[in-house]
Amino acid sequence: MAQLAAGRSGRVIGDYAVGRQIGSGSFSVVWEGRHLVDGTVVAIKEIAMARLSKKLQDSLMSEIFILRKINHPNIIRFIDMIEAPGKINLVLEYCKGGDLSMFIQRHGKIPDATAKHFMQQLAAGLQVLRDNNIIHRDLKPQNLLLSTDDNDAALKIADFGFARSLQPRGLAETLCGSPLYMAPEIMQLQKYDAKADLWSVGAILFQLVTGRTPFTGNSQVQLFQNIMRSTELQFPVDCRDLTTDCKDLCQKLLRRNPVERLTFEEFFHHPFLSDRQSYDVPRSRSGSRTMDGFHSSGSSPSGKMEEVSHDDSLPFFLDDDSSEPEGSPSYIKHTSPMKSSYGFSVERREAAASSPLKNMELNSRYSRVSHRADTNNFKFESHRLIDRNQFKPSSLPDSRSLSTQGRVGDTPDSIDQDYVLISGPSVDIPSSSSGSPKLFNYPFKSHSPPVEFIKRNVTSSTAPMPIAGATGRNIGGRFESLESPNSLPGTSHGSLNLVDAFEQPSTHSLTRIRSLQKCAATIAELVRERIDSGKQLEAFSIQLVILAIWNQALHICHTQAASGVEGSLRQDSNRVRRNISQEGSEKILSQIQREFVQEVERAEDLAKFVESGNTKMPDAMEIIFQAALTLGIRGGVDEVVMGEAENAVTLYTKAVRLLVFLVVEAQTLILNPPLTLTNSVRYRIRTYIDNLISRLKHLQSHKRTSGPQKP
Ligand SMILES: Nc1ncnc2c1ncn2[C@@H]1O[C@H](COP(=O)(O)OP(=O)(O)OP(=O)(O)O)[C@@H](O)[C@H]1O
C-alpha cells in the first residue's frame, strides 16, 4: 500500500494516484488507484479511444451509461469518468479478489455451497439488469469480479461492453459473447433474448462445481455440434456428490431450447439458490453473508437493490461490431484470467515451457549462416491429446496443472510484471536501405533483448505503451508499406496487409476474410508437404487448424449478414471495390462455404489415420511455428548464400504469413485447447517478423534500384 500511496508510477489520473496494473482487456488497461485525499482504493480502467472503432466507442458509452445508472452491490460500481487526451478513464469500485476465472484457477472446482453463494449474487445482479431491460450477453467468469479472494466474496457483474438494452419483447439478433458460455441460439444466429444470459449462467455454474465447461469442441462448429448432439447434460464422474438441486439447476439452465430453459423468475426462485437448504451451507458462512452491507438473499434478489434509476433505454443504438466474433475466441481463458491489452490471453506458464525449440542449425552445406534462434524457453503447448469423444467436457484441471508448473503462486505483482508488454529498447534491425546483405542481417538472428530487461523497463515505465514491436513500429504499418502492387517479385506480396496497427485482425470483414484465406492457403501447403512425406497425423493436426480458420471466416460472414449494420461485407466490399471487383457478400459466403466443405472432406480423409481412442496429436501450432522458422532460414540461405532473391522473397513471405497467423489470428480461433501466447513469446515472434520484413524491404528496394527504369 505504501507503494500505492506514493503512486508507484508517479502518475496521477484526476484525483487518483496510479498504482500497479491489475489487469487488462482487449482495449483497456486496468490500474489500481488511490484517492489522493481520502485514500479510497479504486480500479481505473484506462481506455485509449484511438484504438476503438466507432462501434466500440458506442459500446464503451453503453458500458458507462449502464454502470452509471445502476447502484447495486452485485454490479460493479461506477465512481467516475476522467477524460484525458485520447483516453477515457473509468474509475470503478476495486475488487481485490480479481475475477471468478482467477478464483476457479486458484481453488479448482468449488463446493456446492460456495457455488450457491456466487449464484445467489449473480442472480441478484441479473435481477437488476432484468429490471433495466439489459442483457449482458457476455457473461463469463472473467467478467464476474470478486471483492475478496475467499468463499464469502461479494460477486459483481462487470464489463458491460457487450450489453445492450432490450426493447420490450425485443430480440437481440447479433452475435457476441464467449463461445464456451454462449447460448446455442446465439451460435445459430437465431434471434435471442435475455434468456441467452441464463445459458451462460448455467455454463458458469457447471464450471464452478465441476471445474470444467459443460461443452467443448475443437472449433466453434464442433462446440455447437456437441451442444446440439448431447441428449443429456453429462456431469463428470468425479462430481457424483453434487446436490440434486445443483444438478437440476445446471440441467434446466443448459437447455438448448430457450423456451424450455428456466425463466428468470424460475431461476431466481430455484431451490438451489434458496437459503432454506441449510444442509449445504457451511456453518461458518450461514447467516453471515453480508457483503459490503448487502445481505445476499437468493429468493428475492431485487429486493436488496440499493438504488436503481429507471432510465428507460439507452440514448443510442448499440451495434455489434463490439461483439466482433473474431475477437471472441481469444477471450477463452481456460488457463489464465489475465489478458493482454491486445485481446490475447496471457498464458502464465512461460517458465513451464521447458522444452525449447530445436536450435536452428542449418545443415553443414550452409554452415556459413548457421544460426541458433533465440527460442529458449519457448514452445507452444505440445502434444495435445485429441479426445475423439467430443462430448466430454474440457478439463480445467489439466489447464491448471499447466499453469502452475512454472509459476506457482504468481502474485499479482509478478503477473503485473509479465503482463505488460511495452516497446522494448530499440532493436538493432538493419535498415532496409542499408548496403548489401551481411550475415548479421540474417532474419532470424536474435535481436530480442532478454525478457528480464523488458520487465525492468516495464516497471519503470510510467505508462503502458502499445506493443509496437521490437522496433517501435507496428507490424501492420510495415505490411502496408510493402503493399505496393509491384512491390516484390514472384509473390502475392501486396496482400501482406494482414493485421491492423494493434496486432489485431483487421476490423474490415472482407479484409479479414481475405487474410484468413491467405493463412489457410499457406498452411494448406504445410498439410500437403506433410502428406507427401507420410506424416499424416501431423497433416491431420494442421488440417484441423485450417478448418478452424474457415470456420472463423464463415462466422464472420454470418455475423455480418446477421447484423446488417455498419461494417457489413457489402460496405467493406464497397471500400475495397477497387481491389476486389464486384464481389458481393453472397458470393464470398458461398465461396467460403465451398472451401469449408472441401476442407472438411480433406480432414475426414486424414482422420482415417487417427487411431481410435486417445491419440497423441502432434501440436499443429508448434509445427506451423517450426515451419515458419525453417522457411525463414531457407529464405536466408537463398538470399545470402545462393543469391536467389526471388526465392528468398517467396520464402520470407510465407514465413511472415505463418508467424503473423500465430500472433494475430491463431488465438482468435476456436481451438481445443485454445492457443495462448505469453507476452515474451509474442515479443519474440514479432521480432522475427520485424527481421523478415526488414529483409523483404531490403530486397524490395534492391529490386527497385537494380530493376529496369521506367521511362
Ligand atoms: N474493478 C476492478 N477491480 C479489480 N480488478 C478489475 C476491475 N476491473 C477489471 N479488473 C481486472 O482487469 C481485467 C480486465 O478488465 P477489463 O474490463 O478491462 O477487460 P475484460 O472485460 O476482462 O476484457 P475484454 O474487454 O477484452 O472482454 C479483468 O479481467 C479483471 O481481472
The ligand as an SDF file (V2000), in Angstrom:
LIG
                    3D

 31 33  0  0  0  0  0  0  0  0999 V2000
  -12.9380   -3.0370  -10.7770 N   0  0  0  0  0  0  0  0  0  0  0  0
  -11.9670   -3.9570  -10.8560 C   0  0  0  0  0  0  0  0  0  0  0  0
  -11.3670   -4.4220   -9.7620 N   0  0  0  0  0  0  0  0  0  0  0  0
  -10.4080   -5.3680   -9.8390 C   0  0  0  0  0  0  0  0  0  0  0  0
   -9.9860   -5.9120  -10.9780 N   0  0  0  0  0  0  0  0  0  0  0  0
  -10.5460   -5.4840  -12.1120 C   0  0  0  0  0  0  0  0  0  0  0  0
  -11.5530   -4.4880  -12.1260 C   0  0  0  0  0  0  0  0  0  0  0  0
  -11.9350   -4.2680  -13.3910 N   0  0  0  0  0  0  0  0  0  0  0  0
  -11.2000   -5.0890  -14.1370 C   0  0  0  0  0  0  0  0  0  0  0  0
  -10.3550   -5.8280  -13.3810 N   0  0  0  0  0  0  0  0  0  0  0  0
   -9.4020   -6.8250  -13.8390 C   0  0  0  0  0  0  0  0  0  0  0  0
   -8.9010   -6.4020  -15.0690 O   0  0  0  0  0  0  0  0  0  0  0  0
   -9.2130   -7.3610  -16.0790 C   0  0  0  0  0  0  0  0  0  0  0  0
   -9.5170   -6.6410  -17.3520 C   0  0  0  0  0  0  0  0  0  0  0  0
  -10.7540   -5.9880  -17.2090 O   0  0  0  0  0  0  0  0  0  0  0  0
  -11.4700   -5.2920  -18.4150 P   0  0  0  0  0  0  0  0  0  0  0  0
  -12.8540   -4.9960  -18.0080 O   0  0  0  0  0  0  0  0  0  0  0  0
  -10.6360   -4.1720  -18.8900 O   0  0  0  0  0  0  0  0  0  0  0  0
  -11.3590   -6.3230  -19.5450 O   0  0  0  0  0  0  0  0  0  0  0  0
  -12.1880   -7.6250  -19.8160 P   0  0  0  0  0  0  0  0  0  0  0  0
  -13.6050   -7.3140  -19.7900 O   0  0  0  0  0  0  0  0  0  0  0  0
  -11.7430   -8.7320  -18.9270 O   0  0  0  0  0  0  0  0  0  0  0  0
  -11.6930   -7.9100  -21.2660 O   0  0  0  0  0  0  0  0  0  0  0  0
  -12.4340   -7.6600  -22.5890 P   0  0  0  0  0  0  0  0  0  0  0  0
  -12.8430   -6.2230  -22.6000 O   0  0  0  0  0  0  0  0  0  0  0  0
  -11.3740   -7.9790  -23.5660 O   0  0  0  0  0  0  0  0  0  0  0  0
  -13.5660   -8.6250  -22.5440 O   0  0  0  0  0  0  0  0  0  0  0  0
  -10.3970   -8.1620  -15.5290 C   0  0  0  0  0  0  0  0  0  0  0  0
  -10.4470   -9.4820  -16.0720 O   0  0  0  0  0  0  0  0  0  0  0  0
  -10.1120   -8.1610  -14.0480 C   0  0  0  0  0  0  0  0  0  0  0  0
   -9.2650   -9.2340  -13.7130 O   0  0  0  0  0  0  0  0  0  0  0  0
  1  2  1  0
  2  3  1  0
  2  7  2  0
  3  4  2  0
  4  5  1  0
  5  6  2  0
  6  7  1  0
  6 10  1  0
  7  8  1  0
  8  9  2  0
  9 10  1  0
 10 11  1  0
 11 12  1  0
 11 30  1  0
 12 13  1  0
 13 14  1  0
 13 28  1  0
 14 15  1  0
 15 16  1  0
 16 17  2  0
 16 18  1  0
 16 19  1  0
 19 20  1  0
 20 21  2  0
 20 22  1  0
 20 23  1  0
 23 24  1  0
 24 25  2  0
 24 26  1  0
 24 27  1  0
 28 29  1  0
 28 30  1  0
 30 31  1  0
M  END
$$$$
